[in-house]
């Protein structure tokens, strides 16, 4: 018998396992900005109908194939209800067709990946950063946004030479200014922007506008979602604005507070799917499943609202707005008229505005608005921010340095007399715009996780309204991971 001891047998499995180096040449296909310019791809466009539709809600179920392009979009159109024969309704000029959606939710199976309440109001804040040129050249055709400033040259001899004198400015719509710049019908909207309900033929020509998925959900910003890797059903749920007269604005002479219904046949997703060659996509799947999966970092929004009286907000409030245990990227807020908003559809912005503080009269300037955040036992600012110019700059810094694309008169209540007293479709621009776009944000600079006390919002605002509604969104940092066919998501 041999004295040799039995030896353990070691089996080499390396030939069955891909080494990390085997994936070095596989690009990050979900990040289109990183792809080589000559990388071969195929794009297929489908029209996706909602699986559920009503005047309150719509659900789209996404197809599990290829990469869903972040430039896919959902189209919408509205028509007045039966018996309403208004001939000149239009979407609010500052947000366009975004006015239709009050809440949007992205789900994977039973898990909520992203959701935003009062999406249409939040879009009023976001829209304020879109350049005037982009609004005029692109957005008015895609989404219906139309804020683009232009000088108004007068034709009255008492106001100077009409060739060089523009004492006022307003919004340019693409239609020429009337020879009577002080009239309510000085400027019209282009015909394609109007919703005409006078007869069946006009109703059939209702304008169709669309919203990009990247506008609905931050998770799509810069990402093409690899749905071919998903085993779960992916749903987009849209909750429509319940106050139907807040869906559109109406021209002078049309009946106010009327019902406008979403046209089911026009509510569709223009669904772009991106494909690469089969071998590359399969290697991409193996690479992600073998490592950490497809990791998507984004922000998700949580809304706080509070109705306050004139006395409360003038004296100043401290409101806990949550965020406990989370990483908060920034805080966004606006002051809305709320229950004081009767007749909102007679404004060019409808209800989607934020009211600037009333300026104090006299030589001694009082505090018109002040704000600060208290979290983790410290204030964000050593001294409350109480200067409108500083608040404007603070908002720009919260948005990566890009300032609000609004004039001083649109943002605050200063120099209102330079905004034209003329009208668009019979609605006075000064009344609709001056001091009605006071959107603000603060970026939390310390980068700390919020403790269990949450964030206290310290705020004061000088207003003449009997009551107002404070709308505050927390932009929470969130991560979604797609691995082995299933999504997981968590707050950072």
C-alpha positions in Angstrom: 0.0 0.0 0.0 1.3 3.4 -0.9 2.3 5.7 1.9 1.4 8.8 -0.2 -1.5 10.8 1.3 -4.5 11.6 -0.8 -4.2 15.1 -2.4 -7.1 17.5 -2.8 -8.1 17.9 -6.4 -8.3 21.5 -7.6 -10.5 22.1 -10.6 -9.8 25.3 -12.6 -13.1 27.0 -13.6 -11.4 30.1 -15.0 -12.3 29.1 -18.6 -16.0 29.4 -17.7 -15.8 32.9 -16.1 -15.3 36.2 -17.8 -12.4 38.1 -16.4 -12.9 41.8 -15.8 -10.6 42.5 -18.7 -13.0 40.8 -21.1 -15.5 43.6 -20.5 -13.1 46.6 -21.1 -14.2 47.1 -24.7 -17.9 47.0 -23.8 -19.1 50.7 -23.7 -21.7 52.0 -21.2 -24.6 51.7 -23.6 -27.1 53.4 -21.3 -25.0 56.6 -21.5 -25.3 57.9 -25.0 -22.8 60.7 -24.4 -20.0 58.1 -23.9 -20.4 56.2 -27.1 -17.9 56.4 -29.9 -19.3 58.6 -32.7 -19.1 55.7 -35.2 -20.8 53.1 -33.0 -23.4 51.3 -35.0 -27.0 51.5 -33.7 -30.5 51.1 -35.0 -33.4 53.2 -33.8 -37.0 51.9 -34.0 -40.0 54.2 -33.4 -43.3 52.8 -32.1 -46.6 54.5 -31.1 -47.6 53.2 -27.7 -51.2 53.5 -26.6 -52.1 53.8 -22.9 -53.3 50.5 -21.3 -55.6 52.5 -19.0 -57.1 55.9 -19.9 -59.6 58.3 -18.3 -59.9 62.0 -17.8 -58.2 61.6 -14.4 -55.4 59.0 -15.1 -53.4 57.2 -17.8 -50.9 54.3 -17.6 -48.4 53.2 -20.2 -46.7 49.8 -20.0 -43.2 49.9 -21.6 -41.9 47.3 -24.0 -39.1 45.1 -22.7 -36.8 45.4 -25.7 -33.6 47.3 -26.5 -32.8 50.7 -24.8 -35.7 53.1 -24.3 -34.4 56.5 -25.5 -34.5 59.3 -23.1 -35.8 61.4 -26.0 -39.0 59.5 -26.2 -42.0 61.6 -25.4 -45.8 61.5 -24.7 -48.2 63.5 -26.8 -51.4 65.2 -25.6 -54.2 67.3 -26.9 -57.4 68.7 -25.3 -60.8 69.9 -26.6 -63.6 71.8 -24.8 -66.4 69.7 -23.4 -69.6 69.3 -25.4 -71.5 72.6 -25.4 -68.4 74.7 -24.9 -67.7 76.7 -28.1 -64.7 78.8 -27.0 -62.6 79.5 -30.1 -59.3 80.6 -28.6 -58.0 78.5 -25.7 -54.3 77.9 -25.4 -51.8 76.3 -23.0 -50.2 78.5 -20.3 -47.4 80.4 -22.0 -44.8 79.6 -19.3 -45.2 75.8 -19.1 -47.2 74.8 -22.2 -48.8 71.3 -22.2 -47.1 70.5 -18.9 -50.2 72.0 -17.3 -52.1 68.8 -17.9 -50.2 66.6 -15.5 -50.5 67.0 -11.7 -48.6 63.8 -10.7 -46.3 61.4 -12.5 -45.1 58.0 -11.3 -42.5 55.5 -12.7 -42.9 52.0 -11.4 -41.0 48.7 -11.8 -43.4 46.0 -10.7 -44.7 47.2 -7.4 -41.7 49.4 -6.6 -41.8 53.1 -7.2 -38.7 54.3 -8.9 -39.6 58.0 -9.1 -42.7 60.2 -8.4 -43.5 63.9 -8.4 -46.5 65.7 -7.0 -47.7 69.0 -8.5 -45.5 68.3 -11.5 -47.1 71.1 -13.4 -46.2 73.7 -10.8 -42.7 72.3 -10.5 -42.4 72.7 -14.3 -43.0 76.4 -13.9 -39.8 76.6 -11.8 -37.9 74.5 -14.3 -39.2 76.3 -17.3 -37.8 79.6 -15.9 -34.3 78.3 -16.8 -35.1 77.7 -20.5 -33.6 80.4 -22.7 -35.9 82.7 -24.6 -34.3 81.7 -27.9 -35.1 78.0 -27.2 -38.6 78.9 -26.3 -39.1 80.8 -29.5 -37.3 78.5 -31.9 -38.3 75.1 -30.4 -40.4 74.9 -27.3 -43.4 76.8 -28.7 -43.7 74.0 -31.4 -43.0 71.0 -29.1 -44.4 71.9 -25.7 -46.3 75.1 -26.2 -43.9 77.2 -24.0 -43.7 80.8 -25.4 -41.8 83.1 -23.0 -39.6 85.2 -25.2 -39.0 88.9 -24.5 -39.2 91.6 -27.2 -39.3 95.4 -27.2 -42.5 97.0 -28.3 -41.9 100.1 -30.5 -44.6 102.7 -30.0 -46.6 104.6 -32.6 -47.7 107.6 -30.5 -45.9 110.8 -31.2 -45.8 111.7 -27.5 -43.6 108.7 -26.8 -40.8 109.4 -29.2 -39.6 108.0 -32.5 -41.2 104.7 -33.2 -38.2 103.5 -35.1 -35.9 103.6 -32.1 -38.2 104.0 -29.0 -39.3 100.9 -27.1 -40.5 102.1 -23.7 -42.1 98.7 -23.0 -41.4 95.1 -23.7 -43.6 92.0 -23.8 -43.6 88.4 -25.1 -43.0 87.8 -28.7 -45.3 85.1 -30.2 -44.3 85.0 -33.8 -47.1 87.2 -34.9 -46.6 90.9 -35.8 -47.5 93.5 -33.3 -50.7 95.5 -34.0 -50.4 99.2 -34.9 -52.1 100.0 -31.5 -49.6 98.6 -29.0 -51.7 99.6 -26.0 -54.7 97.5 -27.1 -55.6 94.2 -25.5 -55.5 92.5 -28.9 -52.1 93.9 -29.8 -50.6 90.5 -30.3 -52.1 87.2 -31.3 -50.8 83.6 -30.9 -49.9 81.7 -34.0 -53.0 79.7 -35.3 -51.5 76.3 -34.5 -51.4 77.2 -30.8 -55.1 77.8 -30.5 -57.7 75.3 -29.4 -60.9 76.0 -31.3 -64.2 74.3 -30.2 -66.6 76.2 -32.5 -67.4 73.2 -34.7 -66.4 69.5 -35.4 -63.9 70.5 -38.1 -62.1 72.9 -35.8 -62.1 70.3 -33.0 -60.4 67.8 -35.2 -57.5 70.2 -35.8 -56.7 70.6 -32.1 -53.0 71.2 -31.5 -50.9 68.3 -30.3 -47.9 68.9 -28.0 -45.6 66.6 -26.2 -43.5 66.1 -23.0 -40.1 64.3 -23.0 -39.6 61.4 -20.6 -36.5 63.2 -19.2 -38.8 66.1 -18.2 -41.2 63.7 -16.4 -38.6 61.8 -14.6 -35.0 62.9 -13.7 -33.9 59.2 -14.0 -34.1 59.5 -17.8 -31.9 62.6 -17.9 -28.9 61.5 -20.0 -29.8 57.8 -19.6 -31.2 55.3 -22.1 -33.0 52.7 -20.0 -31.9 49.1 -21.0 -35.4 47.5 -20.9 -34.2 44.3 -22.6 -32.6 43.5 -19.3 -35.8 43.9 -17.3 -38.0 41.0 -16.2 -40.5 43.2 -14.3 -43.2 45.3 -15.9 -42.3 49.0 -16.2 -45.2 51.4 -15.9 -45.5 55.2 -16.4 -48.6 56.5 -14.5 -49.9 60.0 -15.2 -52.5 61.7 -13.0 -54.1 64.6 -14.9 -55.0 68.0 -13.5 -58.5 67.6 -11.9 -59.5 71.3 -12.1 -60.1 71.1 -15.9 -60.2 74.9 -16.2 -56.6 74.9 -15.0 -55.5 72.9 -18.0 -55.7 75.8 -20.4 -56.1 79.6 -20.6 -58.8 81.3 -22.6 -58.8 84.4 -24.7 -60.8 87.5 -24.0 -64.5 87.0 -24.9 -64.4 83.2 -24.3 -66.3 81.7 -21.4 -64.1 81.1 -18.3 -64.0 78.1 -15.9 -65.0 75.7 -18.6 -64.2 72.0 -18.9 -61.5 70.9 -21.2 -61.0 67.2 -21.8 -57.9 65.3 -22.9 -58.4 63.7 -26.3 -57.8 59.9 -25.9 -56.9 59.3 -29.5 -54.1 61.8 -29.2 -52.7 60.6 -25.9 -49.8 58.4 -27.1 -46.2 57.7 -26.4 -43.7 58.2 -29.3 -41.5 55.3 -28.2 -37.9 55.3 -29.5 -36.0 52.0 -29.0 -32.3 51.8 -29.6 -30.6 48.6 -30.7 -27.0 47.6 -31.0 -25.7 44.3 -32.5 -26.8 41.3 -30.5 -23.3 40.3 -29.4 -22.6 43.7 -28.0 -25.9 43.9 -26.1 -25.5 40.4 -24.6 -21.9 41.2 -23.5 -23.3 44.4 -21.9 -25.9 42.4 -20.0 -23.2 39.9 -18.7 -20.9 42.8 -17.7 -23.6 44.5 -15.7 -25.0 41.3 -14.1 -21.4 40.2 -13.2 -20.7 43.5 -11.4 -22.9 46.0 -9.8 -25.7 46.2 -12.4 -26.9 49.3 -14.2 -26.6 52.1 -11.6 -28.7 55.2 -12.2 -28.2 58.2 -9.9 -30.9 60.9 -10.0 -33.1 63.1 -7.8 -36.7 62.5 -6.8 -39.0 65.2 -5.6 -41.1 65.3 -2.4 -43.7 68.1 -2.0 -44.7 70.0 1.1 -47.6 72.5 1.0 -49.0 74.8 3.6 -51.8 77.3 3.4 -51.0 80.4 5.5 -52.8 83.6 6.3 -51.6 87.1 5.5 -50.7 87.7 9.1 -48.8 84.4 9.5 -46.6 84.8 6.4 -46.0 88.5 7.0 -44.8 87.8 10.5 -42.7 84.8 9.4 -43.2 81.0 9.7 -41.0 78.0 10.6 -42.1 74.9 8.8 -40.6 71.4 9.1 -40.3 70.1 5.5 -38.9 66.6 6.2 -35.8 65.0 4.6 -34.9 63.1 7.7 -32.3 60.4 7.0 -31.9 61.5 3.4 -29.3 63.4 1.3 -31.1 66.5 0.0 -29.7 68.1 -3.1 -31.7 71.3 -2.9 -35.0 72.9 -1.7 -37.3 74.6 -4.3 -40.2 76.8 -3.3 -42.9 79.1 -4.7 -45.8 81.1 -3.3 -49.1 80.4 -5.1 -52.4 82.2 -4.8 -54.2 79.0 -4.0 -57.8 79.5 -3.1 -57.5 83.1 -4.3 -57.0 81.9 -7.8 -60.5 82.3 -9.2 -60.3 83.1 -12.9 -56.9 81.6 -13.3 -57.7 80.7 -16.9 -57.9 84.4 -17.7 -54.2 84.7 -17.0 -51.5 83.9 -19.6 -49.8 81.6 -17.1 -53.1 80.2 -15.6 -52.5 79.1 -12.0 -48.8 78.2 -12.6 -47.1 81.2 -11.0 -45.3 82.2 -7.8 -46.1 85.6 -6.3 -43.3 87.9 -5.5 -43.4 89.9 -2.3 -45.1 93.3 -2.2 -42.5 96.1 -2.3 -42.4 98.5 0.7 -43.1 102.1 0.1 -41.1 105.0 1.5 -37.5 105.8 2.0 -36.9 103.2 4.6 -36.7 99.7 3.1 -38.3 96.9 5.1 -37.7 93.2 4.8 -39.9 92.0 1.9 -38.9 88.4 2.0 -36.3 86.4 3.9 -35.4 82.7 4.0 -33.1 80.3 5.7 -32.8 76.5 6.3 -32.1 74.9 9.7 -30.8 71.3 9.7 -28.3 69.2 11.6 -28.4 71.9 14.4 -27.1 74.6 12.1 -28.5 77.2 9.7 -27.5 77.0 6.1 -26.7 80.7 6.0 -25.2 82.6 8.9 -27.6 85.5 8.1 -31.1 85.1 6.6 -31.2 85.8 2.9 -33.5 88.9 2.6 -32.4 90.6 -0.6 -34.2 89.8 -3.8 -31.1 90.1 -5.9 -29.3 87.7 -3.6 -32.2 85.2 -3.7 -32.0 85.4 -7.5 -28.3 84.6 -7.4 -28.9 81.8 -4.8 -31.4 80.2 -7.1 -28.9 80.4 -10.0 -26.3 78.7 -7.9 -28.7 75.9 -7.0 -29.2 75.2 -10.7 -25.5 74.9 -11.5 -24.9 78.6 -12.1 -27.5 79.0 -14.8 -29.6 82.1 -13.9 -33.4 82.3 -14.3 -34.1 83.4 -17.8 -36.5 86.1 -16.5 -36.3 89.8 -16.4 -36.3 91.7 -13.1 -40.0 92.6 -13.7 -41.1 89.0 -14.3 -39.2 87.7 -11.3 -40.0 90.4 -8.8 -42.3 93.4 -8.4 -39.7 96.0 -9.5 -40.1 98.3 -12.5 -43.5 96.9 -13.4 -44.2 99.9 -15.7 -41.8 98.6 -18.3 -43.8 95.5 -18.9 -46.3 96.3 -21.7 -49.9 97.1 -20.8 -50.9 95.5 -24.1 -52.3 92.1 -24.3 -52.0 88.7 -26.0 -55.3 87.2 -27.1 -56.9 90.0 -25.0 -55.2 89.0 -21.7 -53.0 91.8 -20.3 -49.3 90.9 -20.1 -48.5 93.1 -17.2 -51.2 91.5 -15.0 -50.2 88.0 -16.0 -46.5 88.2 -15.7 -45.2 91.0 -13.5 -44.1 89.6 -10.2 -45.7 86.2 -11.0 -42.5 84.2 -11.6 -40.8 84.4 -8.2 -39.4 80.8 -8.1 -36.5 80.2 -5.8 -34.2 77.4 -4.7 -31.4 76.7 -2.2 -28.7 74.1 -2.8 -27.6 72.4 0.4 -23.8 73.0 0.3 -22.6 70.9 3.3 -23.4 67.6 1.6 -24.6 66.0 4.9 -27.2 63.4 5.5 -30.2 65.1 7.3 -30.6 63.9 10.9 -33.9 62.7 12.3 -35.1 66.3 13.0 -35.5 67.0 9.3 -35.2 70.5 7.7 -36.9 73.6 9.1 -37.9 76.1 6.5 -37.7 79.6 8.0 -39.6 82.0 5.8 -41.1 85.5 5.7 -43.0 87.1 2.8 -44.7 90.5 2.5 -48.1 89.9 0.8 -51.4 91.7 0.3 -53.3 88.4 -0.2 -55.6 87.2 2.5 -54.1 83.7 2.2 -51.4 82.0 0.1 -50.2 78.5 -0.5 -46.5 77.7 0.1 -45.2 74.9 -2.2 -41.9 73.4 -1.3 -40.1 70.5 -3.0 -37.2 68.6 -1.6 -34.9 67.2 -4.3 -33.8 63.9 -2.7 -30.8 62.0 -4.1 -31.8 58.5 -5.1 -30.2 55.5 -6.8 -31.8 52.8 -8.9 -30.0 49.5 -9.7 -31.0 47.1 -12.5 -29.4 43.7 -12.0 -30.4 40.2 -12.9 -33.6 41.5 -14.5 -34.9 43.3 -11.4 -34.9 46.9 -10.2 -33.9 48.0 -6.7 -34.0 51.6 -5.6 -33.1 53.5 -2.5 -32.5 57.0 -1.2 -28.8 57.9 -0.7 
